C-alpha cells in the first residue's frame, strides 16, 4: 500500500509527507488530549460556565490578534531567502527586530484588554466577578506572541522533531492540570481560571526557551547583527508584515468573532453548544494541520525557484488523496452525529448536534484544501487576501444577523460554512491566476 502511494506521489509531495510525519504525530497526540480535555471540562463546568469561559477566551484572542503582527510568517517568507543565500546575519537581525516588536505588541495588547474589561465588562459578559481573570489570562496569553517566532525558526531549519516534542510535553502538562482541577473543583471558575492562566504562561515561556536553546548554534555567531542589515529590504518586509497581519486578523475575526457575535445575540448556553460542536467537528483537521505547517516553507522555496508546474502537480495529488476519506467521514457522521454528541458530552449538550454537520462539512473542505492559505502567503498575495476576508466577513455578518434569531447556534454554523466555502473559492481562483501570470511572464522572458 505504501509502495503504491509513493509511486502515485511526486517528489515534492513525498517530501512534504516526510517533513510532516513528526508534526502529524504531535498534532494527533495534542488533538486526542484536547478532545479528552474538552469532554471533562464541558461536563465539569456545565453549559453556562463553559460558555462564559469560551467567551472570555474568544474576547482575549480577538483583541490580541488585532495587535499581533504575526511576525513568524515574515520570518519564513524572507528568512528562507536569507538562509538560502547564506546570509544568516540578516536572518538573525530580522529575528531580533521581530522579538522587540513582539514584546511591545504584547504589552500594548494587555493594556488594551485591561482598559476594555475594566470599563465595558458588562457589555461582553454576563457572569460577574471575572474581571481580574480576564486581564490575567490576557497577560499569560500574550506570551504566545513569541511562539510564532520560535516555531517559525524551527520550521525554517526543518527541526520538526524538536518542535513536535515540545508540543507533546507541554500539551501533556496542560491537560493533566486542567483535568485535575475540573475533577477536583467541578463548576468552580475560581479554581479553574488560575490553573489555566498559570499553565498558559508556563507553556509559552518554556516552549520559547527550548526552541531558542535548540537554535543556539545558529544564532550565537550573529548575536550582535545590527538592524541596519535589513535597510534594503525593510520596505518590502514592512509591506508584507502589515498586509499579512491584517489578513490573519481578519481570519481570526472569522474564527473567533463568531463566538462573540453569537454570545452577544443569544446566551452562554448557545455559545457552549456551538463551541462543542465546532471543536468536535474540526478535530478532523488533525490530519492536515501538519501538512499546512510543513507546506508553507516548501511552497516558498518552490515558488522562489519558479517551479510552478511542480506546485500544481503536488497540490492536485494531495487534494485528491485527502478527498477520499473526507467523503467517507461525512457519510458516516450523517447517521451518528446526534448519538455521538450525547454519548460524549451528555444530554445537556444534545442541541449541539444540530450544528455539527455544518461544521464537519466546513472542516472537511478545509482538510482537502489545506494548502490554500500557505499558497496565498507564498505568492505574496497580501491585498487579495485582505479583500477576500473583507468579502467573507461581510457575507458572514449579514447571514448571521439573518439566521441566528431563527436558528440560534445552528444559524451561526450555517453562516460560518458559507463564509468558509466563499473564502476557499476566492483564494484558490486568485492563486491559480497568479501562478499562470507568473508562468507567462517567465516564458516571455526566456523567449
N, C-alpha and C positions, 0 to 999 in steps of 0.2 A: 504493500500500500504506500509506504513512504517512498519507495523507489519510483513508483508511478507519479507521485506528487512532485518529486524532484525533476522528473522528465517534463512534466507539464509547466513547471515554473521556469521563468527565465532567470538569468544570472542575478539581476538586481532584486527580484522577488525572493530568491533563495537567500540572498544576503540580508534582506530585510527580516525574514523569519528567523535567521540565525541570531541577528542582533537583538531580536525581541524576546528570545527564549527566557532570559533571566527576568526581564520586565514582566513577561506574561506570568511567570511563576509567582512573583511578588504581588502582582495585581490580583491574581486568583486567590492567593492567601489573604490579602487585605480585604477583598470583596467578601470572602467567606466570613472573616471576622466581623466585618461591618454588618453583614446580614444577621449573624447571630446576635451581635450587639444591639441592632435595631429591634429585634424581637423582644429582647429583655427590657430595653428602655421604653418602648411603646407600651408594653404590658405593665411595667413598673410605675410609669408616670401617669398613665391614663390619657385619654384623648385630649382633655382640656389643657393639662400641664405640658404634654408633649407638643401640642400646637403652639403654646406660648414660647416654649424653648426654641422651636423651629423659627418662629417669627423673629426672635432676638438674633439668632444666627444669620438669618437672611438680611436683617437690618444692618448688622455689622459688616457682613460680607459685601453688600451692595455699596455702602458708603466707602469702604476701604478700596474697592475696585475702582471707584471713581478717581481716587488719588494714587492708584498704583500704576506706575508707568510700564510694568511688565518687562523689565529690562533683560530678563533671561532670554526672551525671544530675539532681542537685538544682539545679544552675545553670540548666539548661534549663527544668526544671519551674517554678521560681519566677522565674528571670530573664526568662522570656517575659512574665510579668505585669508585672514592674517596667519592662521596656523598653516595653511597650505603653502604660503609664501615664506614660511619660517620667520615670521615677524611676531614672535611671541612677546616681544617687548610692547608692541602696540596692543596685543590681545590683553595683557595684564594691566596695561594702562587703562584700557576700557573697563576691565573688571573693577579697578579701584574707583573709577568715576561712578560706576553703577552702584557700588556699595555705599558710597557717600550720598548719592541721590536717594537711594532706597531708605537710608536712615532718616533723612529729612522728611521724606514722604510718610514714613511710619509714624513719626511724632505728630505731624500735621493731622493725619487720619484719626489718631486717638483724641486729639484736641477737638476736632470737628464732631466726633461721635459723642464726646462728653458734653459739649455745648448743646447739641440737639436733644440728647437724652435728658439733660437737666431741665430744659425749658419746654420740651414737647413730648415728654414721655407718654402722657395720656392720649395723645393723638395716634400713637402707634401700637400701644399695648394695653390690654385690659386687665392683666394680672398685676396687682400692686406690689410695691416693695422690691423691685428688681433693678432699680437704677444703678446701684453700685456694681451689681454683677454684669450689667451691660457694658459699663466702662472698663471693668477689669478684664472682661472677655475680649474687648477690643484691643487692649494692651497686649494680651497674650497672642491674639491672632495676628497682630502686626509683625511678629517675628517671621511670619511666612513671606513677608516682602523679600527677605534674603534667601528664602528657599528656592525661589525661581532662579537666582544667580548660581547657587551651588549646584543645583540639579542640572542646569544647562551646561555648566562646565564639565560635569561628569559625563554628560551625553556627548559633548563636543569631543572629548577624549575617548569616547566609546567605553567608558568604565561602567557598563550596565550592571555588572555583577555587584560591585560595592554599593552602587545606588540602590539596587534591589534589596540587598542585605540590610541596609539602613532602614528602609521602609518596613521590612518584615519585623525587625526588632522593635521599632517604635510603635507599630500598629499593635503588636502583641501587648506591650506595656499599657497602651491606651485602652485596649479592650478589657484587660484584666481589671484595671482601676475602675472603669465606668460600670462594668457589670457588677463588681463587688459593691460599689456604692448604692446602685439601684436595688440590688438584692437586700442589702443591709438596711437601707433607709428608703423604702418604696414611697413614691408620692411626695418626696421632700426635696424641693428645689434648693433649699438652704444647704443641703448636703451635696446635691448633685452639681451645682454650679462651681463651687470651689474646687472640686475634683477635676472638672472639665478644664477650668482655667489653668490649673497647675500642670496638667498633662499636656495641654496645647503649647504652653510656654516651653516646657522641657523638650517636647517633641521637636519644635523648630530649632531651639538652641543646640541640641545635641546633633541633629541632622546636619546643620551647617558646620559645626565644629569638626565632625568626622569627614565631611566632604572636603573641606579645605586642608585638613591634615593629609588626606589621600593625595591631594594635588600639590603638596608642599614642594616636591622635587621640580615641579613645573614652574610655580610662581616665585619661588625663593630667589632665583637669579635676577628676577625683574621686579623685585620689591619696590625699588625706587624709580621705576619707569615713570617719567613725567606725563601729565595730561596733554602737554603740548605736542606729543607724538601724534595725537588724533586731529591736529589742526586741519589737515587737508580733507579729512573725512567727516568732520563734525557736523557740517550742514546736512549731509546725506543721512548720518546717524540720527540727528535730531528729527528730521522729517519722518524717518521710519518709526522711531520711538513714539512720536506723538500720534501718528496715524494708527499704528498698531495698538497703542494704548486705548485710543478711542474705540477701535474695533472690538477689543477684548472687553472693555467696559460695557459696550452695547450687548455683547454676548452674555455678559453677566446679568444685565437687565432682563434678558430673555429667560435665563436660567434661574435667577433668584427673585426678580421683580414679580414673577407670577405669584409667589408665596405671599409677598407683602400686599399685592393687589387683592388677592383672594381674602386675606385676613382683614383688610380694610372694608371689604364689601360683604363679608359673611361673619364667621366666628372662628375661634381657635379649633373647635371640633372639626369644621370643614377643612381647615388647614391640615389637621392631623390626618384625615382620610386621604387628602390629596398627596401629602408628602409620603405617606406609607406606600401608596400605590406607585408613585413615581420612583421611589428608591428601589422597590422590588423589581419593577419593570426594567430599570436601567442597569441592573446587575448584569444583563447580557453584554454590556459594553466591556466587561472584563476580558472578553475575547479579543477586542480590537484596541483597547486603550494602550497596550504595549506597542502595537503596530503604529499607533498615532505618535507615541513618544519617539519611536525609532525612525520613522519615515521622514520626519522633518529635516534632520541633518543630511540624510541620504538624498532627499529631493533637492536640497540646497546645492549639494555637490553636483548632482547630475545636470541640473539646470545651468549651473555656472559653467559646466563643460559643454553646454548646448546639445545634450543628448535627449532631444525631445521625443524621438521615436521610442527609446528605451523607457522613458517615463510613461508614455501612453500604454505601452505593452504591459508594463508592470501593473499599472492601475486597473487595466481591463481584466487581467487574470486574477488578481487578488479579489476584486469585486465579484467576479463570477464564483469563485470558491466560497466567499462569505455569504452569497445569496441563497445557497442551498440549505444550510442549517437554519437560516433566518426564516425561510418559508415553513419549514417543519416545526419550528418553535411556535410560530404564530398560529398554526393549525391546531397543535396540541393544546396550547393555553386557552384557546377559544372555549374549550369544554371544561377546563379545570380551574379557571381563574377565581371563581367565587369560593369553591371548596378550599383552595389553597390559602386565600386571604383569611378565612375563618379559622382554618387549622393553625396557621402561623401566629396570628395576632389576636384571635378571639372574636366572639360575636360583636363586641363593641366596634370593631373595625370592618364589619361586613359591608357597610356602604362604600368602602374604598374600592370594592371590586368593580363598581360601575365605571370608574375612571381607568382601571388597569389596562384594558385592551388598547385604549388610545395612546397611553404611554408606551406600551410594548411595541406598537406599530412604529412610533417615532424612534424608539431606541433601536429597533432592528434596521430602520432606514439609516440611522447614524452609524450602525455597525458595518453595513455594506459600503457606505460612502465615507468611511472614517478618514480618508485621505484628503477630503475637500479643503479643510482649514489649513493643514500643513502645505498644501499645494498653493493656496492663495498667498500664504506668508512667504513661501519660497519664490514666488513670482513677483513679490513686492507690490501686489495689487491693493495698496492701502486705501485709496479713495473708493474703489469699487466695493471693498469690504464694508466701509462706513455707510455707503449708500445702500448696500444690501441689508445691513442691520437696521437702518432707519426705516426702510420699507417694511421689513418683517415686524419691527416693534410697533409701527403704526397700525398694521393689519391686526397684530395680536391684541393690542389695547382695544381697538374697535370691536373685535369679536368678543373679547372678554366682557365688556360692558353690556353687550347684547345677550350673551349666553349665560353668564353667572347668575343673574337674578332668576332665571328659569331653571337651570340645571345645577346650580351650586358648584361643587368641586368638579363634577363631570364636565360642566361647561368650560371651566378653565383648562381642563385636559384637552378638550376639543380644540380650543383656541391655540394651545401650545403645539399640537400636532400640525395644524395648518401653517403655523409660523416655521416649524422645522422643515416641512416639505418645500415651502417657498424659499427658505434660506438656502437649502441644499441645491435647489434648481438654479438659483442665481449664481452661486459660487461655481458650480460645475460648468455652466454655459460660458461664463466670462473667462474662466481659467483656460478652457479649451480654445477659446477665441484668441486669448493672449499668446498661447503656445503656437498656434497656427500663424499668427502675425510674425512672431519671432523666427519661425522656420522660413517664412517667405523672405524676410529680411536677410537671413543667413544665406539663403540660396542666391539672392540677388547680389550679395557681396562677393560670393565665390565666383559667380558668373562675370 
